[in-house]
Amino acid sequence: MQGTLFSLRMFVAEESGATAIEYGLIAALVSVAAIGALRSYGSSLANLFGTVESALASAEATTQDSPPPPSGGCPPADEAAGLC
């Protein structure tokens, strides 16, 4: 009987489980805050990435439309400026 009573007292006095639960609650709170922040900034981030995507697509289209460099590998503007 004394062994059981001693084990029960040790179980109640043990705090490592409570610490783990506290860390779990803190992690859950941080996760909820992060999700809330991302949702509130989600539309502005989507617009920002859309703008960047459009700019990159425009730059790519401009690059593809320009004529290839001459066989020497020097673009005409650089050759005219004496850079080649």
Rosetta constraint file for C-alpha pairs under 8 A:
AtomPair CA 1 CA 5 HARMONIC 6.29 0.50
AtomPair CA 2 CA 6 HARMONIC 6.00 0.50
AtomPair CA 3 CA 7 HARMONIC 6.12 0.50
AtomPair CA 4 CA 8 HARMONIC 6.16 0.50
AtomPair CA 5 CA 9 HARMONIC 6.25 0.50
AtomPair CA 6 CA 10 HARMONIC 6.23 0.50
AtomPair CA 7 CA 11 HARMONIC 6.13 0.50
AtomPair CA 8 CA 12 HARMONIC 6.30 0.50
AtomPair CA 9 CA 13 HARMONIC 6.15 0.50
AtomPair CA 10 CA 14 HARMONIC 6.08 0.50
AtomPair CA 15 CA 19 HARMONIC 6.33 0.50
AtomPair CA 16 CA 20 HARMONIC 6.30 0.50
AtomPair CA 17 CA 21 HARMONIC 6.27 0.50
AtomPair CA 18 CA 22 HARMONIC 6.16 0.50
AtomPair CA 19 CA 23 HARMONIC 6.27 0.50
AtomPair CA 20 CA 24 HARMONIC 6.16 0.50
AtomPair CA 21 CA 25 HARMONIC 6.19 0.50
AtomPair CA 22 CA 26 HARMONIC 6.23 0.50
AtomPair CA 23 CA 27 HARMONIC 6.16 0.50
AtomPair CA 24 CA 28 HARMONIC 6.19 0.50
AtomPair CA 25 CA 29 HARMONIC 6.16 0.50
AtomPair CA 26 CA 30 HARMONIC 6.20 0.50
AtomPair CA 27 CA 31 HARMONIC 6.15 0.50
AtomPair CA 28 CA 32 HARMONIC 6.22 0.50
AtomPair CA 29 CA 33 HARMONIC 6.22 0.50
AtomPair CA 30 CA 34 HARMONIC 6.11 0.50
AtomPair CA 31 CA 35 HARMONIC 6.13 0.50
AtomPair CA 32 CA 36 HARMONIC 6.15 0.50
AtomPair CA 33 CA 37 HARMONIC 6.15 0.50
AtomPair CA 34 CA 38 HARMONIC 6.12 0.50
AtomPair CA 35 CA 39 HARMONIC 6.11 0.50
AtomPair CA 36 CA 40 HARMONIC 6.26 0.50
AtomPair CA 37 CA 41 HARMONIC 6.21 0.50
AtomPair CA 38 CA 42 HARMONIC 5.44 0.50
AtomPair CA 39 CA 43 HARMONIC 7.74 0.50
AtomPair CA 41 CA 45 HARMONIC 6.11 0.50
AtomPair CA 42 CA 46 HARMONIC 6.09 0.50
AtomPair CA 43 CA 47 HARMONIC 6.22 0.50
AtomPair CA 44 CA 48 HARMONIC 6.17 0.50
AtomPair CA 45 CA 49 HARMONIC 6.16 0.50
AtomPair CA 46 CA 50 HARMONIC 6.05 0.50
AtomPair CA 47 CA 51 HARMONIC 6.19 0.50
AtomPair CA 48 CA 52 HARMONIC 6.33 0.50
AtomPair CA 49 CA 53 HARMONIC 5.99 0.50
AtomPair CA 50 CA 54 HARMONIC 6.17 0.50
AtomPair CA 51 CA 55 HARMONIC 6.23 0.50
AtomPair CA 52 CA 56 HARMONIC 6.16 0.50
AtomPair CA 53 CA 57 HARMONIC 6.11 0.50
AtomPair CA 54 CA 58 HARMONIC 6.05 0.50
AtomPair CA 55 CA 59 HARMONIC 6.13 0.50
AtomPair CA 56 CA 60 HARMONIC 6.07 0.50
AtomPair CA 57 CA 61 HARMONIC 6.13 0.50
AtomPair CA 58 CA 62 HARMONIC 6.18 0.50
AtomPair CA 59 CA 63 HARMONIC 6.17 0.50
AtomPair CA 60 CA 64 HARMONIC 6.19 0.50
AtomPair CA 61 CA 65 HARMONIC 6.24 0.50
AtomPair CA 62 CA 66 HARMONIC 6.51 0.50
AtomPair CA 68 CA 75 HARMONIC 7.89 0.50
AtomPair CA 69 CA 73 HARMONIC 5.47 0.50
AtomPair CA 69 CA 74 HARMONIC 5.87 0.50
AtomPair CA 69 CA 75 HARMONIC 4.79 0.50
AtomPair CA 69 CA 76 HARMONIC 7.17 0.50
AtomPair CA 70 CA 74 HARMONIC 6.20 0.50
AtomPair CA 70 CA 75 HARMONIC 6.48 0.50
AtomPair CA 70 CA 76 HARMONIC 7.51 0.50
AtomPair CA 74 CA 78 HARMONIC 6.49 0.50
AtomPair CA 74 CA 79 HARMONIC 6.17 0.50
AtomPair CA 74 CA 84 HARMONIC 6.19 0.50
AtomPair CA 75 CA 79 HARMONIC 6.20 0.50
AtomPair CA 76 CA 80 HARMONIC 6.06 0.50
AtomPair CA 77 CA 81 HARMONIC 6.26 0.50
AtomPair CA 78 CA 82 HARMONIC 6.27 0.50
AtomPair CA 78 CA 83 HARMONIC 5.17 0.50
AtomPair CA 78 CA 84 HARMONIC 6.35 0.50
AtomPair CA 79 CA 83 HARMONIC 5.71 0.50
AtomPair CA 79 CA 84 HARMONIC 5.27 0.50
